[in-house]
Amino acid sequence: MILKQQIVNKMKKSILTLAAVIFISSTMFAQLRATDQTGINVFETPKTDVPFTGPKVDFGASISMPYMALVNTNNVTNQDPNKNTQALFKSSPNFALSMANLYLNSYLADGVTLNVTLYLASKHHNETWVKGGYVQFDKIPFIKSELLDNIMKYTTIKVGQMDVNYGDSHFRRSDGGNGMYNAFMDNYIMDEFATEIGAEADVNYNGLIGVVSVTDGNLNPSLAYIDTTQTSFKYSNGIHNPSWIAKIGYDKQLSDQFRFRLTGSVYYTAGALSNTLFGGDRTGSNYSAIMYNAAPGTTTAFGGRFNPGLSDQLTTFMGNLFLNYKPSDQLSIESFTTLESASGRTTAEPKNRNASQFATDLIFRFGKSQNLFIGGRYNTVTADVAAMTGTANSTTVQAPVPAFSIGINRVAISGGWYVTKNLLAKLEYVNQTYSGVPNVNYILNGYQFHGFSAEAVISF
């Protein structure tokens, strides 16, 4: 009986210890944005003071499982994919490839947190890739300075390979397996997202926001010598330039019912071998089996998106307005609007081209824990497109395409249910059209797509 009681006491102690570890694990990473429903409408990471009890490691994961029923058409005459690489792939409703992320978060010291994220599987890269990793300093405990301690009460510093903090739209996008923050199936038509090596300082003082960041300006850095005597780099300035990012704004819960956030951002690089701010997503679009040809080697992972290809010199501005009104505990109304203007060129172009984007969302969240939502989005892009004689959208252009100004318009209506804070199911109808494309044998000539899609997302 004594032995039995000792075993029972040890089991009780083990259970209590395990419960304490789980509790600590669920609270110690409050400095990092939650990957579940509680991470919605979080922008720059808020300052929190979490007691440090020693170095610890936490794991998390996200997986998304999409279902596609989209139809696309264009004006290309010959729709035989074996004879015309501008003919469209004919799809049929089915599940698309699932995507998954893995998160490794470490609490290294008081106020010092490490995040490493891996893409386990995605449309663009089916194999595992490291998205990036950075150290976040909410405190600097290894430098004893009262002045520095006071500064760090309002400041967060990040160093490493991380999301470029240009604008606010990247805080509301789907990222591989994690679609928890996005009320819609996919991101903007012109998707401003990349991970670059650099450092960032965020300051939030009584609602006033300031962000300053410098990065290497490339998703995949190169040590190559830039020979400006070569035609392809004729207009580059011959050095590996940094990218400079700045943001200023105001974010305040003005009352128990109303939150207001307004920000303006700029991203600038004097020149780069391959800047990917508008094409840095290594996971791919959630709109599958559209805007590509069925011939071997002509698939694309970015259906529905547009990359203006400003890969050398780039200056782009973004303004964002976020409004959230909560008339009751069971209803929240939010709107998010984006205005963007970009100018830049490739290394082969002597003059800059322009691209602009407008997008606005209106979302109603309701239910006991606001676990249900319906929303609408309007997104439009206008951009100068360079003449093409080689390739475009991963397909060979069979006839030269002259320079033109493209117009792209998308309307999306969605609804969703957070079954738990870790499980989301959503359904969307989308219609996207293209205009201004020359009447030649080119896949985007008269192109449009529409239809329904659905997705289940699990994230913790």
TORBAFI-805498 format. One line per field, with one value per residue (C-alpha): residue in three letters; z, x, y. Coordinates in Angstrom, 1 decimal. Layout:
<drentis>
resn = c(ALA/...)
up = c(Z/...)
east = c(X/...)
north = c(Y/...)
</drentis>
This chain:
<drentis>
resn = c(MET/ILE/LEU/LYS/GLN/GLN/ILE/VAL/ASN/LYS/MET/LYS/LYS/SER/ILE/LEU/THR/LEU/ALA/ALA/VAL/ILE/PHE/ILE/SER/SER/THR/MET/PHE/ALA/GLN/LEU/ARG/ALA/THR/ASP/GLN/THR/GLY/ILE/ASN/VAL/PHE/GLU/THR/PRO/LYS/THR/ASP/VAL/PRO/PHE/THR/GLY/PRO/LYS/VAL/ASP/PHE/GLY/ALA/SER/ILE/SER/MET/PRO/TYR/MET/ALA/LEU/VAL/ASN/THR/ASN/ASN/VAL/THR/ASN/GLN/ASP/PRO/ASN/LYS/ASN/THR/GLN/ALA/LEU/PHE/LYS/SER/SER/PRO/ASN/PHE/ALA/LEU/SER/MET/ALA/ASN/LEU/TYR/LEU/ASN/SER/TYR/LEU/ALA/ASP/GLY/VAL/THR/LEU/ASN/VAL/THR/LEU/TYR/LEU/ALA/SER/LYS/HIS/HIS/ASN/GLU/THR/TRP/VAL/LYS/GLY/GLY/TYR/VAL/GLN/PHE/ASP/LYS/ILE/PRO/PHE/ILE/LYS/SER/GLU/LEU/LEU/ASP/ASN/ILE/MET/LYS/TYR/THR/THR/ILE/LYS/VAL/GLY/GLN/MET/ASP/VAL/ASN/TYR/GLY/ASP/SER/HIS/PHE/ARG/ARG/SER/ASP/GLY/GLY/ASN/GLY/MET/TYR/ASN/ALA/PHE/MET/ASP/ASN/TYR/ILE/MET/ASP/GLU/PHE/ALA/THR/GLU/ILE/GLY/ALA/GLU/ALA/ASP/VAL/ASN/TYR/ASN/GLY/LEU/ILE/GLY/VAL/VAL/SER/VAL/THR/ASP/GLY/ASN/LEU/ASN/PRO/SER/LEU/ALA/TYR/ILE/ASP/THR/THR/GLN/THR/SER/PHE/LYS/TYR/SER/ASN/GLY/ILE/HIS/ASN/PRO/SER/TRP/ILE/ALA/LYS/ILE/GLY/TYR/ASP/LYS/GLN/LEU/SER/ASP/GLN/PHE/ARG/PHE/ARG/LEU/THR/GLY/SER/VAL/TYR/TYR/THR/ALA/GLY/ALA/LEU/SER/ASN/THR/LEU/PHE/GLY/GLY/ASP/ARG/THR/GLY/SER/ASN/TYR/SER/ALA/ILE/MET/TYR/ASN/ALA/ALA/PRO/GLY/THR/THR/THR/ALA/PHE/GLY/GLY/ARG/PHE/ASN/PRO/GLY/LEU/SER/ASP/GLN/LEU/THR/THR/PHE/MET/GLY/ASN/LEU/PHE/LEU/ASN/TYR/LYS/PRO/SER/ASP/GLN/LEU/SER/ILE/GLU/SER/PHE/THR/THR/LEU/GLU/SER/ALA/SER/GLY/ARG/THR/THR/ALA/GLU/PRO/LYS/ASN/ARG/ASN/ALA/SER/GLN/PHE/ALA/THR/ASP/LEU/ILE/PHE/ARG/PHE/GLY/LYS/SER/GLN/ASN/LEU/PHE/ILE/GLY/GLY/ARG/TYR/ASN/THR/VAL/THR/ALA/ASP/VAL/ALA/ALA/MET/THR/GLY/THR/ALA/ASN/SER/THR/THR/VAL/GLN/ALA/PRO/VAL/PRO/ALA/PHE/SER/ILE/GLY/ILE/ASN/ARG/VAL/ALA/ILE/SER/GLY/GLY/TRP/TYR/VAL/THR/LYS/ASN/LEU/LEU/ALA/LYS/LEU/GLU/TYR/VAL/ASN/GLN/THR/TYR/SER/GLY/VAL/PRO/ASN/VAL/ASN/TYR/ILE/LEU/ASN/GLY/TYR/GLN/PHE/HIS/GLY/PHE/SER/ALA/GLU/ALA/VAL/ILE/SER/PHE)
up = c(0.0/0.8/-2.6/-4.3/-2.5/-3.5/-7.2/-7.0/-5.5/-8.2/-10.9/-9.3/-9.2/-12.8/-14.0/-12.1/-13.5/-17.0/-16.6/-15.4/-18.4/-20.8/-19.1/-19.2/-22.9/-23.8/-22.2/-22.5/-26.1/-25.7/-27.3/-30.6/-32.6/-32.0/-35.0/-34.2/-34.1/-31.3/-33.8/-36.0/-36.3/-34.6/-36.5/-35.0/-32.0/-28.9/-25.9/-23.1/-20.0/-19.6/-16.5/-17.5/-15.9/-17.9/-21.6/-23.2/-26.6/-28.1/-31.3/-33.4/-36.8/-39.5/-42.3/-44.9/-47.1/-50.1/-52.4/-55.8/-58.3/-60.5/-64.2/-66.4/-70.0/-72.5/-76.1/-77.5/-80.6/-80.5/-77.2/-77.8/-75.1/-77.1/-80.0/-78.2/-75.0/-74.5/-74.3/-70.8/-68.6/-68.2/-64.6/-62.7/-59.1/-56.6/-53.5/-54.2/-52.6/-48.9/-47.4/-44.0/-41.8/-38.7/-36.0/-33.5/-30.9/-28.2/-25.1/-24.7/-22.0/-20.3/-23.2/-25.9/-28.2/-31.3/-34.1/-36.8/-39.4/-41.9/-45.0/-44.8/-48.1/-50.5/-54.1/-55.1/-53.1/-52.4/-50.3/-46.9/-46.9/-44.2/-44.4/-42.1/-38.5/-36.4/-32.8/-31.2/-28.4/-26.2/-23.5/-23.6/-20.3/-21.1/-21.1/-17.8/-18.5/-17.0/-20.1/-22.4/-20.2/-20.5/-24.3/-24.6/-22.7/-26.0/-28.5/-30.2/-32.2/-34.6/-36.3/-38.9/-42.0/-41.5/-43.2/-44.7/-42.6/-45.5/-45.2/-43.1/-45.7/-45.0/-41.5/-43.0/-45.6/-45.9/-45.4/-46.7/-44.3/-42.1/-43.5/-40.0/-40.4/-43.9/-44.2/-48.0/-49.9/-51.3/-50.8/-52.9/-56.7/-56.2/-53.1/-51.2/-49.2/-49.0/-46.3/-46.3/-44.0/-41.9/-38.8/-37.7/-34.8/-33.9/-31.6/-30.1/-27.7/-26.7/-30.1/-32.2/-34.4/-35.9/-37.9/-39.4/-41.1/-43.3/-45.3/-48.0/-50.5/-51.7/-50.8/-52.0/-51.4/-53.9/-53.6/-57.3/-58.7/-60.6/-63.9/-65.3/-68.6/-69.3/-71.1/-68.4/-65.7/-67.8/-65.7/-62.3/-60.1/-59.7/-55.9/-53.7/-52.3/-49.1/-49.0/-46.6/-45.1/-42.9/-41.5/-39.4/-38.1/-35.3/-33.7/-30.8/-29.1/-28.8/-26.8/-25.8/-29.1/-31.6/-32.8/-35.4/-37.2/-40.0/-41.4/-44.2/-45.4/-47.9/-49.4/-51.4/-53.0/-55.4/-57.2/-56.8/-58.7/-58.0/-55.6/-54.9/-52.8/-55.2/-55.8/-52.6/-51.6/-51.7/-51.1/-54.0/-54.5/-53.0/-56.4/-58.0/-61.6/-63.3/-65.6/-66.9/-69.7/-69.6/-71.7/-69.9/-68.0/-68.2/-64.7/-62.4/-58.6/-58.6/-60.4/-59.9/-58.8/-60.7/-60.2/-61.9/-62.1/-60.6/-59.6/-59.8/-58.8/-56.7/-54.8/-53.5/-51.0/-49.2/-47.1/-44.9/-42.9/-40.4/-38.6/-36.1/-34.5/-31.9/-31.0/-28.8/-27.5/-30.3/-33.3/-34.7/-38.0/-39.5/-42.7/-44.1/-47.0/-49.0/-51.4/-53.1/-55.8/-57.0/-59.5/-60.7/-63.4/-64.1/-64.8/-68.5/-68.6/-69.0/-67.7/-64.7/-65.0/-62.7/-60.8/-58.5/-56.3/-54.4/-52.1/-49.5/-47.2/-45.2/-42.7/-40.1/-37.3/-35.1/-32.7/-29.0/-29.5/-32.9/-34.4/-37.6/-40.3/-43.7/-45.8/-49.1/-50.9/-53.9/-55.3/-58.5/-60.0/-62.9/-64.1/-67.1/-68.6/-70.6/-74.1/-74.2/-76.7/-74.4/-71.5/-69.3/-66.6/-67.0/-70.6/-73.9/-75.8/-79.4/-80.8/-79.6/-77.0/-77.2/-74.0/-72.6/-69.5/-67.7/-65.6/-63.2/-61.1/-58.4/-56.4/-53.6/-51.1/-48.3/-45.1/-42.4/-39.1/-36.4/-35.1/-32.3/-32.1/-33.8/-36.6/-39.4/-42.3/-45.0/-48.4/-51.1/-54.4/-56.6/-60.0/-61.5/-64.9/-67.0/-69.4/-71.7/-72.9/-76.6/-79.0/-79.7/-79.0/-75.3/-72.3/-70.7/-73.8/-72.6/-69.5/-66.6/-63.9/-61.4/-59.1/-55.6/-53.4/-49.8/-47.2/-43.9/-41.7/-38.6/-36.7/-33.2)
east = c(0.0/2.9/4.5/1.2/0.7/4.2/3.5/0.2/1.9/4.6/2.0/0.1/3.4/4.2/0.7/1.0/4.5/3.2/0.3/2.7/4.9/2.0/0.8/4.2/4.6/1.3/2.1/5.8/5.7/3.3/5.9/5.4/2.2/-0.2/-0.7/-4.3/-7.5/-6.2/-3.5/-6.2/-5.8/-2.3/0.2/3.6/4.1/2.7/4.9/4.2/6.2/6.5/8.4/11.5/11.9/14.8/15.5/12.6/11.6/8.0/6.8/3.8/2.4/-0.1/-1.7/-4.2/-6.3/-7.9/-10.7/-10.9/-13.8/-12.5/-13.1/-10.8/-11.0/-9.1/-9.3/-6.5/-7.9/-6.1/-6.9/-5.0/-2.3/-0.1/0.1/-0.2/1.6/-0.9/-3.8/-5.3/-5.2/-8.7/-9.3/-12.0/-13.2/-11.0/-8.7/-5.5/-2.1/-2.1/0.5/2.1/4.4/6.5/7.3/10.2/10.1/12.8/12.7/16.5/16.7/14.6/12.9/14.9/13.0/14.1/11.7/12.5/9.8/9.9/7.7/7.2/5.2/3.7/2.7/5.8/8.2/6.9/9.9/10.9/12.4/13.5/11.4/13.6/14.6/15.2/15.9/13.5/14.6/11.9/14.5/18.3/19.2/23.0/23.5/22.9/21.5/18.5/18.1/18.2/15.7/13.3/13.7/13.0/9.7/8.4/10.8/11.1/14.2/14.5/17.6/17.7/15.9/12.3/9.2/9.8/7.7/6.5/2.8/0.2/-1.3/1.3/-0.1/-3.4/-2.2/-2.1/1.4/1.8/-0.1/-1.4/-4.5/-5.9/-5.4/-6.9/-10.7/-10.3/-8.7/-5.7/-3.7/-3.7/-3.2/0.1/1.4/3.9/5.8/9.4/11.9/15.2/18.2/18.3/17.4/14.2/13.3/9.6/8.5/5.0/4.4/0.8/-0.5/2.2/4.0/7.5/9.3/12.8/14.4/17.4/17.8/20.0/17.2/17.2/15.3/18.3/21.5/24.3/28.0/28.4/30.4/28.2/29.9/28.2/29.9/27.6/24.3/22.1/23.6/24.2/21.9/22.8/25.1/27.5/27.1/24.9/22.6/20.6/16.8/15.5/12.0/10.2/6.7/4.9/1.4/-1.2/-2.9/-5.2/-8.2/-10.1/-12.9/-14.2/-16.0/-13.7/-10.2/-8.4/-5.1/-3.6/-0.1/2.1/5.1/8.0/10.4/13.4/16.4/18.8/19.5/19.5/20.4/17.0/14.6/11.5/9.3/6.4/7.4/9.0/6.3/7.9/4.6/2.4/-1.1/-4.2/-5.9/-4.8/-4.9/-5.5/-3.5/-1.2/-0.8/-1.0/2.1/5.2/7.2/4.6/2.9/2.8/2.3/1.0/-2.4/-4.3/-1.4/0.6/4.3/5.3/8.9/10.6/13.6/16.4/15.6/12.4/10.6/7.1/4.7/1.7/-1.0/-3.3/-6.4/-7.9/-11.1/-12.8/-16.1/-17.5/-21.1/-21.5/-19.6/-21.1/-20.5/-17.4/-17.3/-13.9/-12.6/-9.1/-8.0/-4.8/-3.4/-0.1/2.1/5.3/8.0/11.0/12.7/14.8/18.5/17.8/15.5/16.7/13.5/11.2/7.7/4.8/2.3/-0.5/-2.9/-6.1/-7.8/-10.5/-12.1/-15.3/-15.7/-18.5/-17.4/-20.2/-21.2/-20.4/-16.6/-16.9/-16.1/-18.3/-17.6/-18.7/-16.7/-16.2/-13.0/-12.4/-8.9/-7.6/-4.2/-3.0/0.6/2.9/4.1/7.3/7.4/7.9/9.6/10.7/8.7/5.9/3.9/6.0/4.8/6.7/5.3/4.8/4.5/6.1/3.9/4.3/4.5/1.0/-0.8/-2.7/-5.8/-6.8/-9.9/-11.0/-14.2/-14.3/-17.1/-16.3/-17.6/-16.0/-16.3/-13.7/-14.8/-12.2/-9.5/-7.2/-9.5/-11.0/-13.3/-13.9/-15.7/-15.2/-16.6/-14.2/-14.3/-11.1/-10.8/-7.9/-8.0/-5.6/-3.8/-2.9/-4.9/-2.1/-1.4/-0.8/-2.3/-3.6/-5.4/-9.0/-8.2/-10.6/-11.4/-14.3/-15.8/-15.8/-13.1/-13.0/-10.3/-9.8/-6.9/-5.5/-2.9/-1.4)
north = c(0.0/2.4/1.7/2.2/5.5/6.6/5.8/7.8/10.8/10.7/10.5/13.5/15.5/14.6/15.7/19.0/19.6/18.8/21.2/23.9/23.4/23.6/26.8/28.4/27.3/28.9/32.2/32.7/33.7/36.6/38.8/36.9/37.1/34.1/31.9/31.1/33.3/35.5/36.8/38.5/42.3/42.3/44.4/45.3/43.0/44.6/45.1/42.6/41.7/37.9/36.6/34.8/31.4/30.1/29.2/27.3/26.1/25.9/24.3/25.2/24.3/25.4/23.4/24.6/22.3/24.1/23.0/24.7/25.1/27.9/28.5/30.6/31.7/33.9/35.0/32.9/31.1/27.8/26.1/23.0/23.0/20.6/23.1/26.4/27.3/30.2/27.9/27.4/24.3/22.9/22.2/20.3/20.9/19.0/19.5/21.3/20.6/21.2/23.6/23.4/25.5/24.7/27.2/26.9/29.7/30.0/32.2/32.8/35.4/38.0/39.8/38.0/35.6/33.6/32.7/30.2/29.3/26.4/25.9/22.1/21.9/24.4/24.8/26.7/24.5/21.1/20.3/21.8/25.3/27.6/30.7/32.7/33.3/36.4/37.4/39.8/42.1/43.5/44.1/44.3/42.6/42.3/46.1/47.7/51.1/52.8/55.0/52.0/50.2/53.2/53.3/49.5/50.0/51.4/49.8/46.4/45.4/42.6/41.2/38.4/37.1/38.2/39.6/43.1/45.5/47.6/48.6/46.8/44.4/41.8/41.4/40.2/37.8/34.1/32.7/29.1/26.8/29.7/31.4/32.3/36.1/36.2/36.4/35.6/32.8/34.6/37.8/41.0/40.9/42.7/40.8/42.9/40.2/39.1/37.9/39.8/39.9/43.0/44.9/46.6/48.9/49.5/52.2/52.5/55.3/56.1/55.0/56.8/54.3/54.5/51.8/52.0/49.1/48.3/45.1/43.6/44.1/40.5/37.3/35.2/37.3/37.1/37.8/38.1/41.0/43.4/44.2/47.3/46.9/43.9/44.8/43.1/45.4/48.5/50.7/49.4/51.5/48.5/47.8/45.7/48.4/48.1/48.6/51.2/50.9/53.4/53.6/56.2/56.0/56.1/53.1/53.6/52.0/55.3/53.8/50.4/50.2/51.9/51.3/53.6/52.9/55.0/54.4/55.4/53.4/53.6/51.0/52.2/50.5/52.3/49.1/45.3/42.2/40.7/42.5/40.4/42.7/41.8/38.3/37.0/34.5/31.0/29.2/30.2/31.5/29.8/30.1/26.8/25.5/28.9/31.1/28.4/26.0/22.2/21.7/20.3/22.9/25.6/25.4/28.4/28.6/32.2/32.2/35.4/37.5/40.1/40.9/44.2/42.9/46.0/44.0/46.6/50.1/50.5/53.2/52.3/54.0/52.5/54.0/51.9/52.7/50.2/50.8/48.5/49.2/46.8/47.8/44.7/41.7/39.6/41.9/43.6/45.6/46.2/47.8/47.8/50.0/50.1/52.7/51.9/53.5/51.9/53.0/51.0/49.0/45.9/46.0/45.9/48.9/52.5/54.0/53.4/51.8/52.5/50.3/51.2/49.3/49.9/47.5/47.7/45.0/45.1/42.3/41.6/39.3/37.9/35.2/34.5/34.8/36.5/33.2/33.7/36.2/37.4/39.8/41.5/42.7/44.9/45.0/46.7/47.1/49.3/48.8/49.4/46.1/46.0/44.5/40.8/38.6/35.8/34.4/35.7/34.0/30.8/30.4/31.0/34.0/32.8/36.3/39.5/41.4/45.2/47.3/47.9/49.2/46.4/46.7/44.0/43.9/41.5/41.2/38.5/37.6/35.2/33.7/31.6/29.9/29.6/26.2/26.7/29.4/26.8/25.6/27.7/26.8/29.4/29.7/32.3/33.4/35.4/37.1/38.6/40.3/41.6/44.6/46.5/43.3/43.4/41.3/38.8/35.1/35.7/33.9/37.1/38.3/38.6/36.5/36.2/33.7/33.1/30.5/29.1/27.9/26.7/26.0/24.4/25.9/24.4/26.4/26.4)
</drentis>
